[in-house]
């Protein structure tokens, strides 16, 4: 037992010495291992920063409305004698559209004129009586009261003449109601009466026809109240352009119709948080129709020569924004930027050099100083688009 103890102690000593030797070998090989742990190049795709003039726009849904629209109704109760207009016809202001049976009104006018002629004859006789009374009074043949009576009769006769003349004018006005003319130029709708129909002077009755002005024409739309300041500033600066976008189902190649903003409402709708805007468009081709629903785009202003990058290149950390750019030594460089406007897939930023190349795909694996292996241009459009300011 005593002989085996020294042998065990020697074996333990040999084992310790062997472990130390392996440790020293590992320590000697640590230098090559440290060199291998240096950052490896990352595969990325990049895109060149763009410089462009960017229009700042607002899009909204609008409804086409006629600048003028009139419902024509009869102002007299009569029978339709003639219908001189057809469905969908274009008419000019003052053009005769309907004639009503005017025989009764013409007879009334002749009666009023006859009454006027009779009372004018009576007035002439009263004037002669007044002059004779004045002569007799000058010769003291009659009293002053007789002259006063003759004067009163003559004044009453003059008043009666004025009443008869007013009656003639009133009858002429009533007679004029038997001809219905176009109060505005435009396109008529569907005619709802025919010759022989009875029409009545009733404000609640069905209109005979509607006339709508189609050229020029208007579009009413609403924009968010957050854009009110920019909208008012743009209108004060001059004429504000607006485009009516082709409606769904338009023919291929259809282009937007250009117009101008003519009015901004005087209050914000508190229930929707929007404000109404009205724009006017030339419509000689009658591409716009009252009641039509479409989208409009208002250009509030244009940013000249701004820096545009893809939205996908921007890294957001809270309220901070940054992008990775390709450094001079072909390594990743994190650059903070200020986001000015969002433009769909593009964004206008400040803080980037015009010659910078931003990293698109692969940025999630990058750290500042990471070597880059550029694979090619990033997918996605690099063309700046119109957008709404934040």
C-alpha positions as CSV (number, residue, x, y, z in Angstrom):
1,X,0.0,0.0,0.0
2,X,2.8,2.4,0.8
3,X,4.6,1.5,-2.5
4,X,1.6,2.3,-4.6
5,X,1.1,5.9,-3.2
6,X,4.3,7.3,-4.8
7,X,3.2,5.8,-8.1
8,X,-0.2,7.5,-8.0
9,X,1.5,10.8,-7.2
10,X,3.8,10.5,-10.2
11,X,0.9,9.7,-12.5
12,X,-1.0,12.8,-11.4
13,X,2.1,15.0,-12.0
14,X,2.6,13.6,-15.5
15,X,-1.1,14.4,-16.3
16,X,-0.7,18.0,-15.1
17,X,2.4,18.6,-17.2
18,X,0.6,17.2,-20.3
19,X,-2.3,19.6,-19.8
20,X,0.0,22.5,-19.4
21,X,1.6,21.6,-22.7
22,X,-1.7,21.5,-24.6
23,X,-2.6,24.9,-23.1
24,X,0.6,26.4,-24.3
25,X,0.0,24.9,-27.8
26,X,-3.5,26.4,-27.9
27,X,-2.2,29.8,-26.7
28,X,0.4,29.8,-29.5
29,X,-2.3,29.2,-32.1
30,X,-4.6,32.0,-30.8
31,X,-3.1,34.6,-33.2
32,X,-4.3,33.0,-36.4
33,X,-7.8,32.4,-34.8
34,X,-8.1,36.1,-33.9
35,X,-7.4,37.1,-37.5
36,X,-10.2,34.8,-38.7
37,X,-12.8,36.6,-36.5
38,X,-12.6,39.9,-38.4
39,X,-15.9,41.1,-40.0
40,X,-16.8,39.3,-43.1
41,X,-18.1,41.2,-46.2
42,X,-21.9,41.3,-46.5
43,X,-23.9,40.9,-49.7
44,X,-26.0,44.0,-50.3
45,X,-27.8,45.8,-53.1
46,X,-27.6,49.5,-53.4
47,X,-29.3,52.4,-55.2
48,X,-28.1,55.8,-56.2
49,X,-29.6,58.8,-54.4
50,X,-31.8,60.8,-56.8
51,X,-32.2,64.5,-57.2
52,X,-35.5,65.7,-58.6
53,X,-38.3,68.3,-58.6
54,X,-41.0,66.7,-56.5
55,X,-44.6,67.9,-56.6
56,X,-46.4,67.8,-53.3
57,X,-50.0,66.7,-54.0
58,X,-53.2,65.8,-52.2
59,X,-55.6,63.2,-53.6
60,X,-59.3,63.1,-52.8
61,X,-62.6,61.7,-54.0
62,X,-64.7,64.2,-55.9
63,X,-68.1,64.5,-57.5
64,X,-68.7,66.3,-60.8
65,X,-71.3,69.1,-60.5
66,X,-72.7,71.5,-63.0
67,X,-71.8,75.1,-62.5
68,X,-75.4,76.0,-63.2
69,X,-78.4,73.6,-63.1
70,X,-82.0,74.8,-63.5
71,X,-85.3,72.9,-63.2
72,X,-87.9,74.4,-65.5
73,X,-91.5,74.5,-64.1
74,X,-94.6,76.1,-65.5
75,X,-95.7,79.5,-64.0
76,X,-99.2,79.2,-65.2
77,X,-101.9,76.5,-65.2
78,X,-102.5,75.6,-68.9
79,X,-102.3,73.0,-71.6
80,X,-98.9,72.3,-73.4
81,X,-99.4,73.5,-77.0
82,X,-95.9,72.8,-78.3
83,X,-92.8,71.0,-77.1
84,X,-89.9,72.5,-79.1
85,X,-87.0,70.7,-77.3
86,X,-85.8,67.1,-77.5
87,X,-84.2,64.9,-74.8
88,X,-80.5,65.6,-74.4
89,X,-80.5,68.6,-76.7
90,X,-78.0,71.4,-76.3
91,X,-79.7,74.7,-76.0
92,X,-78.7,78.3,-75.8
93,X,-79.9,81.0,-73.4
94,X,-83.2,82.5,-74.5
95,X,-84.1,79.6,-76.8
96,X,-87.8,78.8,-76.9
97,X,-88.5,75.4,-75.4
98,X,-92.3,75.2,-74.6
99,X,-95.5,76.9,-75.7
100,X,-98.7,76.7,-73.7
101,X,-102.3,77.5,-74.7
102,X,-102.5,81.3,-74.3
103,X,-105.9,82.0,-75.7
104,X,-107.4,82.9,-72.3
105,X,-104.5,85.2,-71.4
106,X,-104.7,86.9,-74.8
107,X,-108.4,87.6,-74.3
108,X,-107.6,89.0,-70.8
109,X,-105.0,91.3,-72.3
110,X,-107.4,92.6,-74.9
111,X,-110.0,93.2,-72.2
112,X,-107.4,95.2,-70.1
113,X,-106.5,97.3,-73.1
114,X,-110.1,98.0,-73.9
115,X,-110.7,99.1,-70.3
116,X,-107.6,101.4,-70.5
117,X,-109.0,103.0,-73.7
118,X,-112.4,103.6,-72.2
119,X,-111.0,105.2,-69.1
120,X,-108.7,107.4,-71.2
121,X,-111.8,108.7,-73.1
122,X,-113.5,109.4,-69.7
123,X,-110.4,111.2,-68.5
124,X,-110.4,113.5,-71.5
125,X,-114.1,114.4,-70.7
126,X,-113.1,115.1,-67.1
127,X,-110.3,117.3,-68.2
128,X,-112.7,119.4,-70.4
129,X,-115.1,119.7,-67.5
130,X,-112.3,120.9,-65.2
131,X,-111.2,123.5,-67.7
132,X,-114.8,124.7,-68.2
133,X,-115.3,125.0,-64.4
134,X,-112.2,127.1,-64.1
135,X,-113.4,129.5,-66.8
136,X,-116.8,129.8,-65.2
137,X,-115.2,130.4,-61.8
138,X,-113.1,133.2,-63.3
139,X,-116.4,134.8,-64.5
140,X,-118.0,134.2,-61.1
141,X,-120.7,132.0,-62.5
142,X,-120.0,129.1,-60.2
143,X,-118.7,128.6,-56.7
144,X,-115.2,127.3,-55.9
145,X,-116.7,124.1,-54.6
146,X,-117.7,123.2,-58.2
147,X,-114.2,123.7,-59.4
148,X,-112.9,121.5,-56.6
149,X,-115.3,118.7,-57.5
150,X,-114.2,118.9,-61.1
151,X,-110.6,118.7,-60.0
152,X,-111.2,115.7,-57.8
153,X,-113.0,113.9,-60.6
154,X,-110.1,114.6,-63.0
155,X,-107.5,113.3,-60.4
156,X,-109.5,110.2,-59.9
157,X,-109.6,109.6,-63.6
158,X,-105.8,109.9,-63.8
159,X,-105.4,107.4,-61.0
160,X,-107.8,105.0,-62.8
161,X,-105.6,105.3,-66.0
162,X,-102.5,104.3,-64.1
163,X,-104.4,101.3,-62.6
164,X,-105.5,100.3,-66.1
165,X,-101.9,100.5,-67.4
166,X,-100.7,98.4,-64.6
167,X,-103.4,95.8,-65.3
168,X,-102.3,95.7,-68.9
169,X,-98.7,95.1,-67.9
170,X,-99.7,92.4,-65.5
171,X,-101.7,90.7,-68.2
172,X,-98.7,90.9,-70.5
173,X,-96.5,89.3,-67.9
174,X,-99.0,86.5,-67.4
175,X,-99.2,86.0,-71.2
176,X,-95.4,85.7,-71.3
177,X,-95.6,82.7,-68.9
178,X,-97.1,80.8,-71.9
179,X,-93.6,80.7,-73.5
180,X,-90.9,78.9,-71.6
181,X,-87.4,79.8,-72.7
182,X,-84.0,78.5,-71.6
183,X,-82.6,80.7,-68.8
184,X,-79.1,79.3,-69.3
185,X,-77.1,77.6,-72.1
186,X,-76.5,73.9,-71.5
187,X,-77.8,70.4,-72.1
188,X,-81.4,69.4,-71.3
189,X,-82.3,66.2,-69.6
190,X,-85.3,64.0,-70.2
191,X,-88.4,66.0,-71.1
192,X,-91.3,64.9,-68.9
193,X,-94.3,66.5,-70.7
194,X,-95.8,66.2,-74.2
195,X,-98.2,68.4,-76.3
196,X,-101.6,68.3,-74.7
197,X,-100.4,67.7,-71.2
198,X,-101.8,69.8,-68.4
199,X,-99.3,71.8,-66.4
200,X,-99.9,73.7,-63.2
201,X,-98.2,76.6,-61.5
202,X,-97.0,74.5,-58.5
203,X,-93.5,74.6,-57.0
204,X,-93.7,71.0,-55.9
205,X,-94.8,69.7,-59.3
206,X,-92.4,67.6,-61.4
207,X,-90.2,69.9,-63.5
208,X,-90.8,70.0,-67.2
209,X,-87.1,69.5,-67.9
210,X,-83.7,70.2,-66.4
211,X,-80.9,72.2,-68.0
212,X,-77.3,71.7,-66.8
213,X,-74.3,73.7,-67.9
214,X,-71.6,71.2,-69.0
215,X,-68.8,73.5,-70.2
216,X,-67.1,74.7,-68.0
217,X,-68.0,72.2,-65.3
218,X,-67.0,71.8,-61.6
219,X,-65.8,69.1,-59.3
220,X,-66.4,69.3,-55.6
221,X,-64.2,67.3,-53.2
222,X,-63.0,67.4,-49.6
223,X,-59.4,67.4,-48.3
224,X,-58.3,66.7,-44.7
225,X,-58.1,69.7,-42.4
226,X,-54.4,69.0,-41.8
227,X,-53.8,70.2,-45.4
228,X,-55.8,73.4,-45.0
229,X,-52.8,75.6,-44.3
230,X,-50.9,74.4,-47.3
231,X,-54.1,74.7,-49.4
232,X,-54.7,78.3,-48.4
233,X,-51.1,79.3,-48.9
234,X,-51.1,77.8,-52.4
235,X,-54.3,79.6,-53.3
236,X,-52.9,82.9,-52.1
237,X,-49.7,82.4,-54.1
238,X,-51.7,82.2,-57.3
239,X,-53.8,79.8,-59.4
240,X,-53.8,76.3,-57.9
241,X,-53.8,73.5,-60.4
242,X,-55.9,70.3,-60.0
243,X,-56.2,67.2,-62.1
244,X,-59.2,64.9,-62.6
245,X,-57.8,61.4,-62.8
246,X,-59.4,59.0,-65.3
247,X,-62.2,57.0,-63.7
248,X,-62.1,53.2,-63.3
249,X,-62.9,51.5,-66.6
250,X,-61.5,54.4,-68.8
251,X,-60.1,53.5,-72.1
252,X,-56.4,52.7,-72.2
253,X,-54.3,55.8,-72.5
254,X,-56.8,58.1,-70.9
255,X,-55.1,61.1,-69.4
256,X,-56.0,63.4,-66.5
257,X,-58.0,66.5,-67.2
258,X,-56.5,69.7,-65.9
259,X,-58.4,72.4,-64.0
260,X,-58.0,75.0,-61.3
261,X,-59.3,75.5,-57.8
262,X,-61.9,78.3,-57.7
263,X,-63.2,78.1,-54.1
264,X,-62.3,76.8,-50.6
265,X,-65.3,76.5,-48.2
266,X,-65.4,78.8,-45.2
267,X,-65.6,76.1,-42.5
268,X,-64.3,72.7,-41.6
269,X,-66.8,69.9,-41.3
270,X,-66.4,68.8,-37.7
271,X,-68.0,65.4,-38.3
272,X,-65.4,64.4,-40.9
273,X,-62.5,66.7,-40.2
274,X,-62.4,67.8,-43.9
275,X,-63.0,71.0,-45.8
276,X,-64.8,71.3,-49.1
277,X,-63.0,72.5,-52.2
278,X,-64.4,73.4,-55.6
279,X,-62.5,73.3,-58.9
280,X,-63.4,74.3,-62.4
281,X,-62.6,72.4,-65.6
282,X,-62.9,73.0,-69.3
283,X,-65.2,70.4,-70.7
284,X,-65.6,70.9,-74.4
285,X,-65.2,67.2,-75.0
286,X,-67.8,66.5,-72.3
287,X,-65.6,63.9,-70.7
288,X,-66.9,65.0,-67.3
289,X,-70.6,64.4,-66.5
290,X,-72.7,65.8,-63.6
291,X,-72.9,63.3,-60.7
292,X,-69.8,61.4,-61.9
293,X,-67.6,60.1,-59.1
294,X,-63.8,60.2,-59.6
295,X,-60.4,61.0,-57.9
296,X,-58.7,64.4,-58.1
297,X,-55.2,65.4,-57.4
298,X,-54.2,68.9,-56.2
299,X,-50.6,70.1,-56.5
300,X,-50.0,72.2,-53.5
301,X,-46.4,73.1,-54.4
302,X,-43.2,71.7,-56.0
303,X,-40.0,71.0,-54.1
304,X,-37.0,71.9,-56.4
305,X,-33.9,69.8,-56.6
306,X,-34.5,67.7,-53.5
307,X,-32.9,64.4,-52.4
308,X,-35.1,61.3,-53.0
309,X,-34.4,57.9,-51.6
310,X,-36.5,54.7,-51.5
311,X,-38.6,54.3,-48.3
312,X,-37.2,50.8,-48.0
313,X,-33.7,52.2,-47.4
314,X,-34.7,54.2,-44.3
315,X,-34.1,52.7,-40.9
316,X,-36.4,54.0,-38.2
317,X,-35.5,53.9,-34.5
318,X,-38.2,55.7,-32.6
319,X,-38.3,59.3,-34.0
320,X,-34.8,59.0,-35.6
321,X,-34.2,58.1,-39.2
322,X,-31.0,56.9,-40.8
323,X,-29.7,55.0,-43.9
324,X,-26.7,52.9,-44.6
325,X,-24.5,54.3,-47.4
326,X,-21.5,52.9,-49.1
327,X,-18.4,54.5,-47.6
328,X,-15.2,55.5,-49.5
329,X,-13.5,52.2,-48.3
330,X,-16.5,50.2,-49.5
331,X,-17.8,49.7,-45.9
332,X,-21.2,50.5,-44.4
333,X,-21.6,53.9,-43.0
334,X,-24.7,54.8,-40.9
335,X,-25.9,58.4,-41.8
336,X,-28.8,60.1,-39.9
337,X,-31.3,61.8,-42.2
338,X,-34.3,64.1,-41.7
339,X,-37.5,62.8,-43.4
340,X,-39.3,65.7,-45.0
341,X,-42.1,64.0,-47.0
342,X,-43.3,60.6,-47.8
343,X,-44.0,60.0,-51.5
344,X,-45.4,56.5,-51.7
345,X,-42.4,54.2,-52.2
346,X,-40.1,57.2,-52.2
347,X,-39.2,59.8,-49.6
348,X,-37.7,63.2,-49.6
349,X,-34.8,63.5,-47.0
350,X,-32.2,66.0,-45.9
351,X,-28.7,65.1,-44.8
352,X,-27.4,62.9,-47.7
353,X,-24.8,63.8,-50.3
354,X,-26.1,63.9,-53.9
355,X,-23.6,61.2,-55.0
356,X,-24.3,58.8,-52.1
357,X,-25.4,55.2,-52.7
358,X,-27.9,53.8,-50.1
359,X,-28.1,50.2,-49.1
360,X,-31.4,48.5,-49.9
361,X,-31.4,44.7,-49.5
362,X,-29.2,43.3,-46.7
363,X,-29.1,46.3,-44.4
364,X,-30.5,44.3,-41.5
365,X,-27.2,42.4,-41.2
366,X,-25.0,45.5,-41.3
367,X,-23.1,47.4,-38.6
368,X,-21.1,50.6,-39.1
369,X,-17.8,49.6,-40.7
370,X,-19.0,46.3,-42.1
371,X,-17.3,45.5,-45.5
372,X,-19.8,45.4,-48.4
373,X,-20.0,43.1,-51.3
374,X,-22.3,44.9,-53.8
375,X,-24.5,42.4,-55.8
376,X,-26.2,44.8,-58.1
377,X,-28.9,47.5,-58.2
378,X,-31.8,47.0,-55.9
379,X,-35.2,46.0,-57.1
380,X,-38.0,48.7,-57.0
381,X,-38.6,51.9,-58.8
382,X,-36.1,54.7,-58.3
383,X,-38.4,57.3,-60.0
384,X,-39.8,59.8,-57.5
385,X,-43.5,60.0,-57.2
386,X,-45.9,62.7,-56.1
387,X,-47.0,62.6,-52.5
388,X,-48.5,64.3,-49.5
389,X,-46.5,66.2,-47.0
390,X,-46.4,65.0,-43.5
